[in-house]
């Protein structure tokens, strides 16, 4: 009984076996809670977080809209921060969530911001 994993955890572990971030192509990790969404650019070789954005940031929190619209804004914010660091290519880690809804909106916002994945 000690090794009971949820479907989400199994998907997350299966994805993380394959998806690795490097300095030239960091991993865009997404965490979605019921109310907020968080995105981080991670260099897995050094174990560093290069940039982060979330729906709790002041400029994004001031915006009104649905959760999907806010997620798209978070994607655009992480894309801006990545371009400031000179990063234009990433690998996408959806964190075990299905590529649908808010996760998809964040990815589309990041693509519109200039990130390639």
C-alpha positions in Angstrom: 0.0 0.0 0.0 3.0 2.3 0.4 3.6 2.7 -3.4 0.2 4.1 -4.6 0.6 6.7 -7.3 -2.2 8.7 -8.8 -2.7 8.8 -12.6 -1.3 12.3 -12.6 1.9 11.3 -10.8 2.4 8.3 -13.2 2.1 10.6 -16.2 4.4 13.2 -14.6 7.1 10.6 -13.9 6.8 9.1 -17.4 7.2 12.6 -19.0 10.2 13.6 -16.8 12.1 10.5 -17.9 12.2 11.9 -21.4 12.1 15.7 -21.0 15.4 17.2 -19.9 16.2 20.9 -19.9 19.7 22.4 -20.7 21.1 25.9 -20.7 20.5 26.3 -24.5 17.1 24.7 -24.4 15.6 24.9 -20.9 12.5 23.0 -19.7 9.3 25.0 -19.3 7.7 23.4 -16.3 4.0 24.1 -15.7 2.1 23.6 -12.4 -1.6 24.1 -12.3 -3.6 24.4 -9.1 -7.4 24.9 -8.9 -7.0 28.7 -8.8 -3.6 29.6 -10.2 -1.0 28.5 -12.7 2.8 28.7 -12.5 5.5 28.4 -15.1 9.3 28.1 -14.7 12.2 27.9 -17.1 14.6 25.3 -15.6 18.2 24.3 -16.6 18.3 20.7 -15.4 22.0 20.2 -15.9 22.8 22.9 -13.3 19.6 22.6 -11.3 18.7 26.3 -11.7 15.5 28.1 -12.3 16.2 30.7 -14.9 12.9 32.6 -14.9 9.4 32.2 -13.6 5.9 33.7 -14.0 2.6 33.0 -12.4 -1.0 34.1 -12.2 -0.1 35.6 -8.8 2.3 38.2 -10.3 1.0 41.7 -9.7 0.7 42.7 -13.3 -1.1 39.5 -14.3 -3.3 39.5 -11.1 -4.5 43.0 -12.0 -6.0 41.7 -15.3 -9.6 40.4 -15.4 -10.6 37.4 -17.4 -11.2 33.6 -17.3 -8.6 31.2 -16.0 -7.6 30.3 -19.6 -7.1 33.9 -20.5 -5.0 34.5 -17.5 -3.0 31.4 -18.4 -2.3 32.8 -21.8 -1.0 36.0 -20.2 1.3 33.9 -18.0 2.6 32.2 -21.2 3.3 35.6 -22.7 5.1 36.8 -19.5 7.4 33.7 -19.4 8.1 34.2 -23.1 9.1 37.9 -22.5 11.4 36.8 -19.6 13.0 34.1 -21.8 13.7 36.5 -24.7 15.4 38.9 -22.2 17.7 36.0 -21.3 18.3 35.3 -25.0 16.3 32.0 -25.0 14.0 31.2 -27.9 13.8 27.4 -27.8 12.5 25.3 -24.9 11.1 21.9 -24.1 7.6 21.8 -22.7 6.9 19.9 -19.4 3.1 19.9 -18.8 3.6 18.4 -15.4 1.4 15.3 -15.9 -1.6 17.4 -16.8 -3.4 16.8 -20.1 -2.6 19.2 -22.9 -6.0 20.9 -22.8 -7.6 24.0 -21.3 -5.3 26.2 -19.2 -2.1 24.2 -20.0 -2.8 24.6 -23.8 -3.6 28.3 -23.3 -0.3 28.8 -21.5 1.6 27.0 -24.3 -0.2 29.1 -27.0 0.7 32.3 -25.1 4.3 31.3 -24.9 4.4 30.5 -28.7 2.8 33.8 -29.5 5.5 35.4 -27.3 8.2 33.9 -29.6 9.2 30.6 -27.8 9.7 27.6 -30.0 8.9 24.1 -28.8 
